[in-house]
Amino acid sequence: MPRTTRIRRKSEFSRVWKEGVRARGRLILAVAAPSPTGEPRLGLSVGRKYDRSAVARNRARRLLREAFRLRRPELPALDFVLVPLPALHGERVRAVEEELVTLAGKLAERLAARGPDAASAEEHP
């Protein structure tokens, strides 16, 4: 995936966590905020809480990246931070793809319901 499709800076992660909306599925917790680039971008947060094994954490990262890569054209223009849940262990990429698309739709609806000025209103009370 090109660098333009990834969230890499701490400030970008912080913005998504602060301004974003959350949706939880069986496999993934997803947080999303409007993307300043106008295209979907991905950030991953896979800590030791998910699994103490680096091998398991890296597998989770690979699954999430691959699901995002395959479904990227279908996703809304949001910045996504994905956190794997314990049920992700042993799952196939197809299940992760389907849940990602479902959660992305929910997140887009929730952001649309907040209105276009919700993020700027939070910054300037």
HUPETA-V94403 format. One record per helix or strand. SS is the DSSP state (alpha for helix, beta for strand). FROM is the first residue (numbers start at 1). TO is the last residue. Records with the same first field share a line. If there is no record, write none. Layout:
SS = FROM-TO / FROM-TO
//
This chain:
alpha = 3-5 / 10-19 / 54-74 / 86-88 / 93-114 / 118-123
beta = 6-6 / 21-24 / 28-34 / 41-44 / 78-84
//
